[in-house]
Amino acid sequence: MSYDLMVFDPRIAPRDREGFLNWYSAQTEWVEEHSYDDPKVTTPALAGWFAEISGGFPPMNGPLASTDCDDLRVTDYSIGRSVIYAAFAWSQAELAFAAVDRLAAKHAVGFFDVSSNEGLIRFP
């Protein structure tokens, strides 16, 4: 089990909660025809977010994958055209939330707290 957060392109995502959750469900079917571990497939804003977050939470897979299998900060990212889904270790939940939220605001991307019961959705 992981602590999951997602950032997204706010120009694409529906603004109403029901519409957003339906869109989120479709995004996480992972049907786009590309690798989901390469930031080159996503928007410039999301790629910028990924470049910064991966400095503190290195990716598990892809071209920037960490080789340190014991590092609890290593994170499993799924990178789509308009979303980046991040699965963090639960021990990193507080730090991950703060970093993802701060960098989402900095890069003007949306933020969805997937693992929260309330399911916070924040648009820039």
C-alpha positions, 0 to 999 in steps of 0.5 A: 500500500502506498500514499498516493498523490496526483498533479494534473493539467488544470486546463484539461481537468473538469472543475466540478467534483463529480466530473473531476472524479470521473476524469481521474478514473479515466486517466488512471486506466493508463490507456495512453500509448506511451511509456508511463515513466518518461517525463517527456510525454507530459506538459511543460508545467508537469515536467517542471514539477517532476524535475523538482519533485524527483530531486527529493523523491527520486523515481523508481523507474524510467530514465532517472530511476534511483539505484538505491533500493533501500531509500524510502524516498524512492517513489513510483511515478506514472506520467501521463500526458495531463497527469502525474500520479505518485505513489510514495512510501507511507513513512514519507506521507507528511513530507510528500504532501508538503512537497507536492502541494508546494511544487504544484502551486509553484508550477501552476498545476492542479493537486489531488490528494488521492489517499485522503478520505476527503480527496482534496482537489486544488486548482492553481 
